[in-house]
Amino acid sequence: YPNESVPEYAQVRSEFLRVVSEALGREIKEQTTTDYAIAIEALVNANAAFSWFGGEGYTQAHAKNPKVLPLVTNSRTDTLDDAKYYSMIAVLKENAAMHMAAGQYGLDNIKQKKFSFVSNSSTSGFRVPSSVISRHFGVGPLDLLEGGRDKVFSEVMFGGSHQGSMFNVLSGKAEVGVFCNECVRIYTDWESDAAYLDPKAGDIVKVKAGADAPFDQFPGKEMVLITSVPVLNAPIVMNTSLLTQEEIDRVRTVLTSDAVTNNEILFPPKGSSVKSMFAAGNRFLPVEDQWYDPIRVLSGLK
């Protein structure tokens, strides 16, 4: 996905490829992408063997090709109950007061604002927040794809990545936007570890001093969350037509091993200079197709 294709994650991508290549005993080539759909179609059409999709992208891919299946997902503990992250709707701190009523943040005043999603193939960047917003305003999720005077939003844009959607808010291009806590973790500071792990409406997210471009334009800039919703963690997915069952078992065994759990590049400890998609203290766990049924329900696939 574009979120993980950025230069900041090059070291972690290389390490992941090394681990899986050694498990398979053959070379794996990296393909970065600029669009969610490109990654999804690569798996569907057997032009790629592995990727890391959100639940929405995975269920779309599986519906097109049942040979695309989940391999593992990451969790904070040794149970899938903790395999979650958060979809967050945010505004600039200076605009936060207009989204509060009776001492609570809410969605009423996002109506007719300029809104930024991530991609319509994104779980936390579209599927989950669009379901929340559509229920609030009594419209269908697809009604949120375009803006206009007769729509919920005056203008709708897609950042193309979680970083892109957050940038749209910071730059003022969008008045309200959605992105996930894990996807922007390396660019942001939080009031506490607890706030990052379990973000809630009213929490403040600040751009980290010295953040990589383009966020280096906004050091210290603050955003306030007006909504935060838990989401099932993304799976490492595979096209099983390109792998034998023995290879699948071998890769799953390696990824769920203590050696990988303790790999300080994939799961860098707190204070490490390594920038990873996977947070400290996480590990990979096996996951099955049906675990993503709640995403299918949201998207109408079940």
N, C-alpha and C positions, 0 to 999 in steps of 0.2 A: 504494500500500500504506500501512497505518497508520504504518510506520516512517518513511516519507518525507513524511507528511501533517502532521507536527508543525510548530509555528510557527518553530522554529529554521531550517527549510529553506525558508521562504517566499521569500527573496531568490533562492535558486538555482532554485527551481521557476519563478519569474517570468522569470528569465534564460533558462532552457531553453525556455519557451514563446515568448519573444521570438525566439530563434534559429530555432526550427522554424516559427513563424508567418511570419517573413521569407522563409524558404526556400520555403514553400508559397504565399505571397502572399495568405493569408487568416487570419482570426482563429482562435485556438485558446482554448477555455475550459478552465479548471482544474476538476477534480473531486478533492477529497480524500476519503479513505475511512477508516472505522473498523474494517474487516474485510477480510481477504485475499479472501474469497469474493466480496465486492461488486466489487472491482477486476477479478477474473477474469471474472465474469459480464458486466460492462460491456463488455469486449472481445469475449467470445463472442457476445453479443447485438447487437453493432454499436452499442452506446450510447456507446462511446468508440473513438477511432482509435488512440491511443498509450497505453502505460503502461510501467512499469519493473518487470518480474516477476523473481522468482528462477527458476531452472531448473525447479523442481517446478511452480510456478504456470504457467509457460509451457507445459510439456508437457501439463498438465491442460487448459489452454485450447485448445491445438492439437488435442488428441484430441477435444474437443467441437466445434471449428470449425477445419478445416484452413486457413481464410482468415487465421487468426491466425498470424503468422510473426515471427521475430526480424529486427531491423533492424541494430543494432550492439550491441557490448558494450564495456566499458572494460577496458583492460589497462595494466600498468605500463610496457610496452615496445611495440614495433611488431610483436609476435607474439602469437598467442593462447595460446602456451605459458605466458605470464605473466598471463593473464586468470583469476586465481583469488583467492579469499579463504578464510577459515577458519571452520568450525563448531567452537565451543569449549564444552566442558562444564566448569563451574566451581563451586567451593564457597567459602564464606567462609574467609579465611586461618586463623582460629582453629579451623576444623574440618578443615583439610587433612591433618593427621597421620594421621587415621583412614583416609585413602584411599591411604596409602603402604604398600607391602610390599616387602621386599628392596631398599630404596632407590629404588623406582620408584612413580610414581602409577598407579593402575589403577581399574577399574570394579567390582571385587568388592564393595566396601562401599557402593555406591549402592543395593543391594538393600534394599527395604522403607523407603527414604527418601521424603520428599515431593519430587517432581520437577516442574520447570517446563519445558515446551516453549514454542514461540512460537505456531504455528498448524499444523494438520495439512496446510495447503497451502504451508508454508514448506520450502524446500530445506535451508538450513543450520539452521533452527529446528525441523525435525522429520524430513524424509526421510533426510538423511544421518546424524544422530545416532541415530535410531531403528534404522537398519540396523546401525550399529556395536553398539548395545546389544543388539539382538535376537540378533545372532550370538554375542555374548559369553555370553548367558544361555540360548541355544538355544530362543528363542520367536520368534513372528512379529511383525513391526513393529506390526501392528494390536492385538496383545496389550498394547502399551504405552499404549494410549489411555485406559485406566482403571486405577485403583489398587485395592488390596484385599489381604487376607491371602494369597490364592492367586495374586497377581500379582507382577511384579517390583518395583513401587513401592507403597508404602502409600497414596499419593495422587498423582494426576496433575492438573496445572493447565496452562492455556494463557495466556501473558501477552498474547496478541493482537498483540504487536509484540516486536522484539528488546529494545527499551527496557523493555517491560513484563516480559519474562522476567528480565532482569537485575535489575530492581527487586524482583521476587519473591525473588531470592536475597539481595539486600542487606537487605531488610526482615525476613528470617527466615521469610517465608511459605512459601518452598521451601527445602529443605536443599541441593538440587542443581539447577542449571539450565543451559540452553543458550542461547547467543546468538552472534552473529558479530562478528569483530574490526572490520570496516568499519562495521557498523550502530551500534556504540556508541563509535566513535572520538572523536567530538567531546565525549563526556562523561568520557573516561578518560585517564589517564597510563600509559605503559608504561615498563619499565626501560630500553628503548632503541628506536630506530627499527627495528632488526633484529628485535626481539621482536615489535613490532606487525606487521611485514611477514610474519614467518614464526613465528607463536606455537607454542610447544611445551608439553607437560605440565610443570608446575613453574613456569611463568612467572607473574608477579604482575601483576594489573591493578588499578589504583588509581583511585577516583573523583576526578576533577579538582576542585581548589578552584575555587569559583565556577561549577560546572556548572549548567546549566539545571534547573528543576524537572522531575521530583520528586527528582532526584539531589542537589540542594542540601541535602537532609536528611542526606547521608552523605559529607561532604567527607573525603577521605583514607582512606575505607574500602577495604580490600584484599580481593581475591578471588584464588584460586589456580586455575590451569587443571589439570584432571586428565586431559583428553583434548583434542586439537586435530586436526582433519581438513580437508585442502584441499577446496575446492568450486569448481565452474565458476562464473565470474562471471555475474551476472544480465544478461539482454538488455533493451534497449529494444525493446518489441514493438509491432506494428501490426496492425490489422485491414485487410487489403489490399482488402476489398470497399468500403472508404470512400475509397480512394486510387487514382489512376491510376498506371501504371508510371512515367510521367514524374515524378510527384510523389514516388514512392518513391525513385527515383534521385536526385532533387534533394536530398531530405532526407538521404539517406545520404552524398552528396558533401559537404554542408555539415558534418554531424556529424563526419566523418573528416578535415576540413580542418585546416590549421595554425592558422587563425584561431580555431577552436573549441578545439583543443589548447592554445593559448596564452591562452584566455579565463580571466582570473584570478577570475572569479566561479564558473564551473563547476568549474575546477580550481585552487583558490586555492593560491598558493605557501606554503611553510612560514612561519609567523609571521603570516599574514593573519588578520584578524578575521572574515573570511567563513566561515560554517559550511556545508560542502557535503557531499552524499552521495558525491561523487567526490574521491579523494585527489590531493594534489599529485603531479605527474609522470605521471599517467595520461593516456590518450587513448582515443578511440573507434575501434574496428576493425569492419569488416563481419563478420557471423557468419551461418552458415547453420543451418537446422533440424537437420541430422544431428549437429551439434556437441554437441547436448544428449542424444544417445542414451545416454550413461552414466547420466544421471538417469532415463531411461525404464527402463533395466535395473533400477535400484534400486527403482523404483515398480511394476514389473511390467507396464509399458506396452509393453515390447519383449522 
